[in-house]
Amino acid sequence: MALAKVEEKFQLLNEAIELLQKNVECSALDALIETFENLLDDGRVHVEDGTPDEATVAKLKDLYQKIDLASLSKEERRSVLQLCLLQAYKREKVQVNHQMTPDTIGFLLAYLIEKVGKYTAGLKLLDLTVGTGNLLSAILSTLEKSGWKELDVYGVDNDDTMLALANISAELMQSKTQLIHQDALAELQVPPADIVVADLPVGYYPLDSRAKEYQTAFAEGHSYVHYLLIEQALEQLVAGGWGVFVVPRGMFEAPEAKRLLQLIQEKGYLQGLLNLPQQLFINENSQKSVLLLQKKGAQTKQAEPILLGEFPLMKNQSEFVEFMKEIDNWQAQNFA
């Protein structure tokens, strides 16, 4: 990847986004979305009720010609979008559950999927909380390099803005991802999946009447949304299918986790729990782990031992390679 080229395109995009935001008087994220949608529409500037004005339209068209997304590779497009998102986050306070999942985490999830999953054309992969689409695009990019190309991919989110960003990400990557605008805890409008991934939001689910349909719902008050989503994922998986989730570190240490563990034991197997590097997170409370679940099926079994540990940082190359060898050995013993 030509970093100078990515930086040049980012600066041009940032100029276009700022120009549009100022003229239309919208949020930085909305200006980003409209800018990329214009570029993906052959550089046509969307005008509504005379805004943006003619002078701004002329400037934007000139910038769009210089940006020329077609001149970038898929990975370069992903990088440019990420930089623009980070810039938008700087301009506006974005809630934690709306921030994009780092590529490092996407790479690690893809690595685990390759180890435990069996690739077939038409394999169905679902991101239950697709958000900006960055986690999904990072996973698909990594899997594609390993030959996992003809996948049926789905993403679910109930936030219009996040879904618009996910759609941009999919179009930039020329992915045929089908995006569904719905509450992921309602009846899902997608087929059963071979693999479900999610960077699970943390907090309480506000709709108690819907939560009561789940075994992991609390008897009183709001229930944990990440518990409910894990239960939904297990229901959506085919027999023997895999769920790979980013979850709060120490999730199973909470007293409320007993109900979740009972559900997992009933429906599937807890095959792995790997802590992500502490340095990826700003404080102890924000640290995450990767949860590896498998739904029960005719050919499934509990892995012995459960895959446990902590990913080293990728820059610690020797430690990282050794840890990956341990995962390879665990996979060979249990799922070869």
N, C-alpha and C positions, 0 to 999 in steps of 0.2 A: 504494500500500500504506500502510495506517495504521500507522505505526511504534509509536505508543502502544498500539494494540490488540494488536500482535504481542508487545510487551514485557509487557503485562498477562497474556496467555495463557501466555507463557513462564514467568513467575513462578509462576503457578498450577500449571503442569505440573512445574516444578522442585520445588515443594512436594510434589506427589503422588509424584514419583519418589523423593525423599528419604524420605518417609513409608513407602513400600513397601519400599525398600531396607533401612531400619532394622528393620522388622517381620519381613520374610522372611529377612533376613541373606543377601543376594545381592550381586552386583557392580552397579555403577552402570549398566553397559550392559544387564544382564539386567533391572534394574528399569525402565529406559527402555523396553525392548522390551515388557515386560508391561504397562506403563502405556498405551502406544499401542495395543497389541492389545486391551486392555480398552475403550478409548475407541472403537475401530473396531467393537467388538462391542456397540454401543449402550450403552456405559457399564456393562456388567456386570463385576463384579470376580471374577476367577478365584480360587477358593479350593481349596487342596489340603491335605489332612491338617490342617485347622483353621487354616491360615495363608493370608493374613493373618487376624488375629483379628477378632471382630465389631466392636470399637470402631474398628479401622483401616478395615474395610470401610465403615462408616458415614461416616467422614471422607473416604475416597476417593470415594464416591458423590457427596458434597456438592461436592467439588472438580471432579469430572467434569462435573457440571451447569453449573458456572461456566465451565469451559473451553469446552464446546460447539463442537467442531470444525466442525460444519455452518455455524457463523456466519462461518467464515473462507474466503477465496478460496483457490484452489490454491496461488498463490504465497505467501500468508500461511502456509499449512500447511507448505510447504517451509521457510520461514524459521524457523518455530517449531521444527521438527524439527532443523534445523541448529544452532540455539542450544542445544537440549537435548543434542545430540551433543557440541558443544564443551564444555559443562559436564561431561559424563561423562568426556571426555578429561582435563579438569583434575583430576578426582577419582582417576583411574587412569592409569597409564602404558600407553599404547597403542602397539604397534609401528607403525612408519612405514607399512608396507604395509596396515594396517587403518584408517588415517586417511582422512577423506573428501576427495575432490578438490574444490578451490574452484570456486565458480560461474563465476568469471572464465575459468577454463580450459574449462569446459563450453560457455560462450558462444563462445569462439574455435573450438573444435572444430565446433560447430554451424554457425558461419559458413563454415568451410571445406567442410563437408558440403554446404551449400546451393550453394556455388560449383562444386563438381566433380560432385556427384551429380545425377541426373535423377529428380525426384519422380514416382512413380506410386502409386496406391492399392494397398496390399498389399505395398509395398516392405519387404524383410526387413532389419531392423537388429539386430545382435548386439553386446552388450557381453560380451567374452570374460572379463573379470575384474571383475564387476559390483560387488563389495564392498558398501559401504553403499547403493549405488544413487544417490548424489548426482550423480555425473558423468552417468549416464544420464538422470536426471530433469531436470537442467539442459539437456542437449541436446534432449530431447523438448519441454520447455517452450519453448525458443527456436524449434525447428522448427515447432511447432504455430502459433506467431504468424505464421509465414511460409506457412501453409497446408498444411504436411506433417502431416496429421491421421490418415489411415487407414493406419497402419503396423503391420506384424507385428513385435513387439519381443520379444527374448529376452535373458536375462541368465544367465551361468554363474558359479558360485562353489562351492568345496568346503568353505567355512567356514559352519557352521550359524548362528552369530551374525550374520555379515555378510549372509547370505541373508535372515534374519529382518528385518534393518534395510532391506534392499532391497525386501522385500515391503511393509513399512510405507510406505516412500517411494512405491511404485507405487500402493498403495491411497489414500494421501492425495492423489495426483495423478489418481486415477480412471483410471489407465493399465491397459491389458490386457496388461501385460508378463508373459511366461511365464518363470518362474525355474526353473533346473535346477540341482540339487545334484549336482555332479560335478567331478572333476579336469578342468580345461580342456585338459590334455594327453593325456587318454584319448580314445577315440573319441567325438566329440561327439554328443549326443542332440538336436540341433537341425538344421533344414534348412539348405542352403547359403544364404549371406547376400549381399545386395547391398552392404551396408556393415558393416564390423566396426570397433568402437571399443574402446579399452582404455587405462586408466592402468596401464601395465605394472609389476608388481612387479619389484624388482631384487634379484638374489641368485642362489643356486645351487638347482637342482632336485634333490631328494634321491633320486629313483627312477632310478638309472642304467640299469636294464634297459629302462624305458620311453623314456628320453631317446635311447637308441641307435637308436630307430626314426626319429629325425629327422636330417636332413643337418647341422644346426647343432650337433649334439652334439659334445662334445670327445672326443678319442681316449682320454683318461685322466681319471679323477676326475669330479666333478660338473660339469654343464653350466649355462650361464647360462639362467635361466628366461625372461628377456625375449627372448632369441634364439629359444628353442623356441616361445614363444607367437606371435611374429611369423610363424614358419614355419607354425604351426597355422592362423593367421588367413588366410594366403595360400592354404592348402589349402581352407579353408572358404568362401572367396569364390567367387561366380560369375565367369565370364569377364567382364572389364571392371569388376569390382567394386572398391570402394575400402576401404582400411584407413587409419584415422586414429588414431594412437597417441601417448600421452604417454610419452616415453622419456628416459633420462638424457642430459643435455647432454654432447656429446663422445663419444657411444657409438661412433661409427665410427672414432674415433682409436685405440681399443684394438687391439693386435695380433691379438686373437682375432676381430675384426670382419670379417676377410677372408672367412671362411667364410659369414657372414651376407650380406655384399655379393654373393658369388657366387650364393647362393640367390635373392636379390632379382632379380638380373640374369637368372637362369634362368626364374623364375616370373612376374616382373612388371616394374614400372618404379618407380624412386625418383623421385617427382614433386616432392617438396618436403620441406624440413627447416627449420623455423622455431623459433628460440629463444624461449622464454617470458621475460617480464621478470624480470630478476635479483632485483628487489625482492620478488617473490612467495615467495622461498625464504630460509630462515634462514641458509644458508651456501653456499659455492661447490659443495661436494660434493653438495648436494641439488637443484641447479638442473636444470631439465628443458627439453626441446624437444618440438615436435610433428612427428612423422614422417608423411608423406603418401605412401602406396603405392597403386599400381593393379595389379591382376592382369591379365596379358596376355589379350587377346581379339581377335576379328576386326577390331574398329574402334578398337583402342587404339594409342597411339604414345608415345614418350618426349617429354615436354614440353621445349621449348627457349625459354629456359633452365630449369633446375630452379629451383623457387621457394625462394629462400634469404633469410634476414634475421632480424630480431629484432622481435617485437611490442613497441611502446611501451606504457607504462602507459595504461589507458583515461582516467585523469584528465588526462593530457597530450593534450587533445582534438584539437588541430590536428595533432600528430604522428600520433596514432592514425588520424585520418581520412585523412591522406595515405598512410599505410601500407596502409590498406584499399583505397585507390584503386589502389595498385600491384598488390595481389592481384587486383582486378577486371580490370585491364589484362592481367595474366598469364593469367587465366582466359579472357578474350575472345580472346587470341591462340592459345590452345592447345585450349580445350574448348567454344567457343561453338557 
